[in-house]
């Protein structure tokens, strides 16, 4: 069976919540709160209860993708979460050079 390349995107440009890695403010408490907000939005997709994964994104810039593995998040990368709690990592290079919309 042959696979085929598909197109992919979101139906709403505002449907993802995201945070830029390494974009620290002058308020460490706010930075920690923002990181926690993203981590607390990530859910386990294989568990029927879909529990949140509160340690999914650590201050060590490691993103735990439930049931898949760990990704290293580099400065300037975006970590987004969709409405179902699924994490999406987009590289800083892709953000700068592709047709991504962000605030």
Secondary structure by P-SEA (a helix, b strand, c coil): cbbbbbbbbbcccccbbbbbcccccccaaaaaaaaaaaaaaccccccccccccccccccccbbbcccbbbbbbcccbbbbbcccbbbbbbccccccccccccc
